[in-house]
């Protein structure tokens, strides 16, 4: 008899989808039913997520997208992560009296990458017309969608700031001055109008679907969208998490010079599987590094909720994440020693640091004998930053960060995820984020706001993730693909900032070592450490920290504390919000599978 799960593992043969919102999953499935492929379905779902999860992502956010194309027999990373504007120099921010890039407002805006990421996916890999892909997002924005419960909670937390400091956001999210209620039908006509205009401009002049999609990209990056962003950034001084008001530095020229690159992703082989991740402009390789460390441990007979498994995985995570801090950055600007960081010799040496007791020290490695450079922000630095300028208004810091669970006492931004596999075997895993409604004020001509991903960049020239014009911030967004014995097998991921590559790793380990199906692995009690410096303002580290879900056995909690872990017990279902799809080629034919997270009561998998 199968183990109890919150819902069944979905199985079928035609197509499967899993996402962080039931409406996006339904849209993706409907797109497959229309004859679209996985790439069409993922794009339609991604654009829908921007509407129905505005507290988790938006049209001016970012979207790294991993694809497996059966036609091309190749994995690609479409890097929908924008770069720092030309005016985003360390000297400029220092002249403003800043020691950190603010977590909210306009100064943290990169070139928004999500739209071009989705358009490149649709143009180069999809089959359906742009109108069919944009249609559901336009309909939900124009006609309304029922609000998931977390959206009104988020809006309520920042309502006073909207009223007093961000009136353009109040105009969209505070009807009659009050936050909406859960389940209420909510509309964003400004967003709908923007997408309708993009679609109308894409049709002018006719041509094939590729030409129409390129004209939509032009409208966004070289047309009216870029013009509205330029005007807002330079015409408005916006209150941000520094406690002061600043103009932005993003310009229409920054928009025009950028397009989403398509790159070869990184891979790592582990026990018959090949894991596929983005490059070190993201934190993606940290999952590969954890596997390289764990390769020296026997996990097959471990209890997935026992102290031995959790201790070993958490200690390896600490080592890998400190290497992330010391070495990862945009490889177009930084020499990242990735080959060494994934090498057997390096990880054998690092593995010896995993002892019986929990480590409290921050211990980055020295690949090739190089000296690591790690910075820690935290409360003291944040207080110094926030102490300058005018008094803050309400919850001015809301919108900082990305983690699902935040120790900062502020409303953290978060992230979405979508996976799709179609009947032909094409696979997509995407983790869109940024442009949260609480990150910066709504641009009135557009109906949505800029993202704040640049808060990940340090104002320190020696850091590999330092601020530099044209450079990508070291994104936490981290979709995953996996091969099994050389065959495309699984697409998976989760929201959750720095926790993404811990929770995704746990899903994979439970599947591989503990024999769990996708839904069992997703439902299994989760844990994560915040030992390494956070990627988000105010960049705190919490050495020795280990968060476990309340469902974790009491004996395990006590044993972990006895080993020196600073155990924080969360709510019973308080970890990452995983989604996963898989394809299994059997002698009888291909079976498609999917599972989705019950945490937060939003995510759904679908398939037939």
N, C-alpha and C positions, 0 to 999 in steps of 0.2 A: 504494500500500500504506500502511495507517495506521501512524503512529508507534508504537514499542513503549511500552507502559505496564505497570504492575505488575498490572493487571487491566482488564477491558473497561469501557468506559462502558456502563452498563445502559440498555437501551431497551425500551419497551413502550407499551401503550395503556391498561391498566387502572389502574395506580397505581405510584408509585415512592417509596421511602424511602431515607434515608441517615442514619446516626447513628454515634456514637463507640463503640458496642458491638454486636456481632452479635446478641445476644439482644434488645436493644431494637429493632433493625431487623426481626427476625423477628416480634416482638410487633406492631409497627406494620403489617407486611404482613398478618399474620393478622387484625388488626382490619379492614383494608380488605376482606379476603376474606369476613368476616362480614357485609358490607354497610355497615360504618361509613364515615364520610367522613374527610377528612384531619385534621379537628379531633379526632375520636374517636381516630384512630391516633396522633396526636402526643401526646395526653394519656396513652394507654396506654403508649407508649414512654417518656415522661418519668417516669411513676411507676415503671416498671421500672428505668430508669437509677438511680433513688435506691437501689435494692436492689443491683444488680449492679456499680455503680461507686461504692461508699461512700467511696472516697478522693478522688472528684471532685465529688460532690454528695450531698445528703441531703434528707430530708423537711422539715427546718427551714432549708433554704437559700432561694434565690431563682430566679426563672425569667421573664425578659422574653420575650414571645412575640409575634411579628409574624404577622398573618394577612391573607390575601386571601380574601374571601368572594364567590363567584360570585353567590350569591343577593342579597347587599347591594350588590355592585359597589363594594366599599370596602376599603381597607387600615386596619387598626386595630393599635395596640400595646396588648397586655394587659400592664400593668406589674406583674409579679410580683416587684418589688423593694420590700421593706419599708422602713419609716422608722425613724429613731432614737427610742428610748423617751423618755417625758416626763422621766425622771430623767437622761438623757444630756446634761448641760450641760457646757460647758467648765469652769466653776467647780468642778463636782464632781470632774472628772478632775484638775484642778490641785491640789485639796485632797488628793488621793491622791498627790501628788508626781510626776505623770506629765506628760511633754512630748509624748508620742505616745499615741494609742489603742493598747493592746496588740494584737498580731497574733493572739493565741490567748486562750483562756479565755472568760469571761462578759461582760466589759466591752465587747467589740466586737460584741455581738449586736444586730441590728436586729429588728424585728417580722418573723418569717419569712414570706416572701411567696410561696414556690413553690406551696404547696398551694392557696391561693386563686387564683393565676394559672391553674393547671391546671383548677380547678373552674369558673372563669368561662369558660374556653375550652370546656369540656365542656357547661356549661349553656346558654350563649348561642349556640354555633355547632355543637355536636355533635348526635348523634342516638341513641346507644346508652345503655343504663342504666349507672349508676355501677358496679354489681356486675361487669359485663363489663369495664369499664375498669380497675378495681382488681384484678381476678382474677389476672392474670399476676404482678403485683408481690407479692401475698399468697402465691401459690404458690411463687415463687422464694425468698422470705424464709422460708417455713415448711418447704418440702421441700428447699431447697438449690439452689445454682448453682455451676458450676465456676469457681474463682477465676482471673481474668486475672493474668498474672505480676506486674504492677505493684502489685497490692493487697498481697501478702505482703511485697514490698520496702518499701512504705510502712509497714506495720505493724511490721516488724522495726526500722525506723529509730526509731520512737517507743515500742518495747516497754518499754524501761527506764523511761521517763516514765510509761507506763501502770501499771507495777508499783509505782512508788514514789509517784506523785502523782495519778494518775487511775484509781483502782481500778475504777470502774464501767465504764470502757472496757476495762480488762484482762479483766473478766468476760465481755465480748462477744467480744473479738478475740484473746485469749490463752488458748486452751483448754489446761489443764494447764500454764499459765505460759509457753507457747511460741507463737510466731507460726505461722499455718497455712502450707501450701506451695502453690505454683502448681498449678493443676489440681485441687486438692482441693475436694470438695463442701463448701460453707460455708452455714450457716443463721443467721438472725437471728430467733429466735422472738418476741422482744420487739417488733420492728418489725411482724411479721405480726399479732401480737395487737392492736397499736394500730390497724392498718388494718381488721382484722376488727371491732373495736369501733366504729370510725367508721362502717363499713358497716352494722352492726346498728342503731346509733342513727339512721342515715339512713332506715331502713325503718319505724321506729316512727311510726304514724299514717297510713301509706299516702300517697296522693296521686300526682301525676304525677312524671315524672323530674326536672323542674326543682325541685319541692318537696323531693324526696329529696336532691338535690345541695345545696340550701340547708341542709338539716338536717345534712349532713356538714360543711359550712362552720361551722355553729354548734358542732358537737362539737369542731372544731379550735380555733376562735378564741374561743368563749364557753363551752366545756365542759371536758371532762377533760384535753385536751391543754394548753390554756392554764393550767389549774390546776397541772399537773405542772411546767410551765416556771416559773411563778411561785414555786412551792415550792422548786425547785432553785436558782434564781437568788438567792433570799434566805436559803436555809438552808445553802448551801455556799460556803465560801471556796476558790476554785480557783486553782492555780498557773497563771500566764500568762507571756507573753514579756517582761514587765517584771521577772521574777525574784521576784515577790511573789504572795501569794494575795489574791484579791479576790472579793467578792460581785458578782453582776450587778445591773443596774438595770431589766431588762425585767420587766414585770408583766402579770398577766392583764388589767388594764384597758387597757394598751397594745394587747394582742391584740384585745380586744373592739371598740375604736374604729376599727380599720383594715379596709379591704378593697381589693383590687387595682383600681386605676383603669384605665379603657379610654380611650386617648388617640389623637389624630390624630398620626401620625408625621411626621418631617421628610423632605423629598425634595430631590434635586438632579438636574438634567438634564445628561447627558454623552454627546455623540456618538450621539444617537438612543436612548439608554437613560435611564431614570429610576431612580435608586437610592433606596431607602426605608430609613430608620433611625429608632431611638428618639431622643428629645429629649436635651437637654444635661444631664439628670440621669444620663445614661450617657455613655460616650465615643463613642457611635455617630456623632455629627456629624463626628468627626475623619476618618472615611473620606470624607465629603462634602467636607470642607475640602481633603483631599489631592487629590481629583479637581479641585476648583476651581483649585488650583495647577498641576496637571499638564495642565490644558486648554490652557495656553500652550506646551506642548512637543509635538514631533512624535515619537510613540513607535512609529508603524507599522512603520518599518524597523529598529528596534532589535533587538539580540540579547537574548532574555530572560535569558540567563545572562552577558551581557557587561557590562563596567564602565560604559558610558554609561547604560544602562537602570537599573542598580542604583544608581549614584551619584545620578541625577536623582530617582528615587523615594525614596531614603533621605533626601536633603536636603529634599524636600518634606514627608516625614513628620516630620522634626525641627521644622519650622516649625509644622505643624498641631498636633503634640502639645504644643508649648510654649503655643500658644493654648488648648489643652484645660486645661492647668494654670492658666493665668492667668484664664480666663473661664467655664469650665463649672461648673455647679452646678444644683441642683434649681430649675427656673424658677418653682416656687410660692413660693420664698424669695429668688431672686436674679434680677437683671435681666441676662440673658445677651444680648449683642449679636449674636444668631445671624444676623440678616438681613445685617448688615455683614460678619460673618465669612465668609459665603458669596458676597458681592457681587463682581462683576468688578473694580471699581476697587480694592478692598482687596487682592484676590489678585494683581492685576497689580503692585501695589507690593511685596507680599511676595515675589513670584516673582523680582524683581530681586536678592534676597539669595542666590539659588542660583548659585554660581560654579563654577569648575573645581576648586577645592579643597574638601575636606570641612570643614564648619564645626565648631568646637569650642565656641563660645559658646552660651549659652542665650538665645534671641532671641524672646521673645513679642512679639506685635504690640500696637498701640494703636488698636483700632477706635474710630472717632468721637472720637479724641483722648484717650481714657481711659488712665489709667496702669495698666499691668499689675501683678499681684501674684503672684509665684511663690516658693514655699518649697521648699527641698531638705532632706531628712532625711539619711540615710546613716549611715556607720559611727560617726562622732563622736557624733551625736545618739543613735544606738542604744546606744552604749556608756554614755552618760550615763544613759539610761533603765534599761538592764539592770544598771547598777552600784549601784542602790539596792535595799535590802531583802535578803532571805535569799539564800544561794547558789542557783544554778540546779541543776536536777536533770536530768541527761542532756540529751537534745535538746529542751529546753523550748521552743525557738523553732519547732519543726516545726509546720507548719500555716499559717505565715504565707504571704502572697503568693498568687498564682494562676498565674504564668506556667509554661508547659510546660518551659521551660529557665530555671533560676534561677541568678544569679550569687552568691546569698547563702550557699551552702553548707548550706542547710537543706532539709528536705523541704517543698516548696511545695505548697499546695493547687492544685487545677486545676479543670477545668470539663468539661462535656459539651456535645454539640450534637445536634440532630435536625431534619431537613427532611422534609416530606411533600407530595406533590402527588397528588390523587386523579383519578379518571376524569372528574369533573365540572369539574375545573380549579381547585378550591380549593387554596390553598397555605398552608403553615405553616413558619416558621423560628423555632426556639427555642434558647436557650443557657442551660440550667439549671446552677447551680453552688452552692457554699457548703454549709455543714453537713458539711464533710469530716470523716472519722473522726478526723483529726489536728488538728482546729481547737479542740475543747473536749470535756469529758468527756461520755460517754453519760448521758442522763437515764434512770435505771433503770426508771421506770414506762413509758417510751416505747420504749426500745431504740435511740435515736439521739440526736445531739447538736445543739446550736445552731450557727449560722453565725457568721462573724466579719467580715462585710462592712463594719462600722462603722470598721474600721481604715483605710479610705480617707479618712475625715473628719479634717480638721486641727483641732488645738486652737489655732486662730488666728482671731480674729473677722473679720479682714480678707480671709480666703480665701473665694472663692465656694463652695468645698467644705468650709467649716467645719462643725464639729459643732453641731447645733441640734435640740432636740426636735421630732419630727414631720417632719423633713427627710430626704430620701433621700440616702444617700451617693452620690457620683458613680461609679456602677457601671462596671466595664470590660466587662460582659456585653453583647454586641453582635450579635444576629442581623441578617440582611439579606434584603430582597426587591429584585428588579429587574424593571422593565418594559422591553420592547423595542418601540419605535415605538408606545407607548401600550397595549400588550397585556401582561398579566401573563406573566412569563417565567421567573424564576429565584428560588430560595430557597437561601441558602448561609450558611456561617459556620464558626467554629472555636473550640476552647478556646484558652487562652493569655494571659490577662490583658491587659497592655498591647500584646501582639503581635497580638491578634485582628484589629484593623482595619488591620494591615500585611499579614498573610497573606491575609485576605479580599480586600483590594485587589489583591494580586498575582494571585489566581485570576481576578478580574474583568478585569484588564489583559491577562493572557495569553489570555483568551477573546476579548476585544474586539480587541486590537491584534496578537496573534500567531497568531490563528486556531486556538487549541487547543480541543479538546473538553473536557468537564468533567474527565475522568480525566487527560488530558494536563496540564491546568492544575494539578490537585492534585499530580501527581507531579513537576512541574517543581521543580528545586532552589530553596529558599527562603532568604530573608534577613530580618533585622529589626534595628532599632536600639533601644538602651536609653539613648539620649542624654538624653531628658527624665526628670524625676523619676518614680520608680516610684509606682504607685498603692498599693503594699503595704508594710507594715512591713518594714524601717526607712526606707522612702521615699527610697532612694538614687537619685542620677543618675549616669550613666556617660558623660560628654560625649565625643562622637566615636566611641562604640562602634558597631560594625557586626558582627553575627553572620551568618555564612554557613554553609550546610551543606557538609560535606566533599566532596560531589559537585560543587561549583562548580568550574569550570575553574581550573587553577593560574594561567594567565595573567590571569584575572579577579581572583583574589585579590591577585596582585602589583600589578596596575594600580590596584586600589582602595587598597591600602596606599600606593602612590606618590602618590595624590591626598590623602593625609592621614587616611584612615579608620583607626581603631584596630580592625583586623580580628581577630575571634575566629572561628576555624574549629571548628565543632562536628562531631559525628558525621555520617555520610553522610545519615542520615534523622532529623534532630534538630529540625526546625522545627515549624510548626503542624500541627494534625490536622484538615484541612478536610473538609467534607462539602458536597454540593450536589445539588440537583434542578432540572430545568428542564422546561418545556412548550413545544413548538413547534407552532404551528398551520399546517399545510401544506394545499395544495389537496386532497390526498387524505385528510386527517384529522389529528387531533392525535397527536403523538408525545411521549411522556414519557421523560425521561432522568435518570440519576443517576450519581454517582461518589462514592467515599469514599477516605479517606486510608490508605495502607499503614503509616505511621509508628506504631510501638507495637504493631502486630499485633492491633488490636481492632476498628477501624472497618469497617463493611460497608454497601454499598448493595444494595438488592433491588428487584425490580419485575417486572412481566409485562405 
